[in-house]
Amino acid sequence: MSRKKKFPWSLLVGAVISLALIGLLVFYPKDQRPKIAFHQDLIEGSYPEIGEVEINLNNIDEVFQFVFSSLRDQIKVYPSENYYYFVLKHKKIYKYSQVELNKKRWNLIAI
């Protein structure tokens, strides 16, 4: 009497799990954390953990464009300060700076 071979279910399950893990590693989106945090986030109690930013800090226009495009639609600037503070992480170093809000001009204070 011949025995019928059983289908190797454990091998199939192992292969499916392996493919799923490889897919997660390959197709998992890059760092989804915000790339910048503002003092308004800290005051409102929602200060995020920030990810690495890849910009040229020596190019003031590129930095200003990054900071300005990261602002919310509405921000709160306290009249006693006229500065809007922010922090970003570049090459594992936290860079703290601020934007000066002046009626005559907008300045990005040196990082």
C-alpha positions in Angstrom: 0.0 0.0 0.0 1.5 3.3 -1.1 1.3 6.4 1.1 0.1 9.6 -0.4 2.6 12.5 0.0 1.3 15.4 2.0 1.5 18.9 0.7 4.3 20.8 2.5 2.1 23.6 4.0 4.8 24.7 6.4 7.1 25.3 3.5 4.5 27.4 1.7 3.7 29.4 4.8 7.4 30.1 5.4 7.8 31.2 1.8 4.8 33.6 2.0 6.0 35.1 5.2 9.5 35.6 3.8 8.2 37.3 0.7 6.0 39.6 2.9 9.0 40.6 5.0 11.2 41.2 2.0 8.4 43.3 0.5 8.2 45.4 3.6 11.9 46.1 3.6 11.9 47.0 -0.1 8.7 49.0 -0.4 8.4 50.5 3.1 8.3 54.2 2.7 11.3 56.2 3.9 11.2 58.1 7.1 7.7 59.5 7.4 8.5 61.7 10.4 8.2 65.5 10.0 11.4 67.1 8.9 11.0 70.2 11.0 9.4 71.2 14.3 8.2 74.7 15.3 8.0 76.2 18.8 4.2 76.5 18.3 4.1 72.7 18.3 5.9 72.6 21.7 3.6 75.3 23.2 0.5 73.3 21.9 1.9 70.1 23.3 2.3 68.3 20.0 6.1 68.5 19.5 7.0 65.8 17.0 10.0 63.6 16.8 11.7 64.9 13.7 13.6 63.0 11.0 16.7 63.8 9.0 16.5 66.6 6.4 18.7 66.6 3.3 19.2 70.2 2.3 22.3 72.3 1.8 22.5 74.5 4.9 24.9 76.8 3.1 22.2 77.7 0.5 20.0 80.3 2.3 17.4 80.2 -0.4 17.0 76.5 -0.2 16.7 76.6 3.6 14.2 79.4 3.5 12.1 77.6 0.9 12.2 74.4 3.0 11.2 76.3 6.2 8.5 78.4 4.5 6.9 75.5 2.7 6.8 73.5 6.0 4.7 76.2 7.8 1.1 75.5 8.5 -1.6 77.5 6.8 -2.0 79.6 9.9 0.7 80.2 12.5 0.7 82.0 15.8 3.5 84.6 16.3 3.6 86.3 19.7 3.7 90.0 19.3 6.3 90.4 22.0 8.8 88.3 20.0 8.3 88.7 16.2 10.3 85.5 15.8 9.1 82.1 14.8 11.4 79.4 16.1 12.1 76.1 14.5 14.4 73.1 14.8 15.5 70.6 12.1 18.0 67.7 12.2 20.8 67.7 9.7 23.4 64.9 9.7 22.3 63.8 13.2 22.8 67.3 14.6 19.8 69.4 15.7 19.9 72.9 14.2 17.9 75.6 16.1 17.0 78.8 14.4 14.2 81.3 13.8 12.5 83.4 11.2 12.4 87.1 12.0 9.0 88.5 11.1 9.4 92.1 10.3 6.9 94.4 8.5 9.7 95.5 6.2 11.4 92.2 5.5 11.5 88.5 6.3 14.9 87.2 7.6 16.1 83.7 8.2 18.5 84.0 11.1 21.7 82.1 10.6 21.6 78.4 11.4 
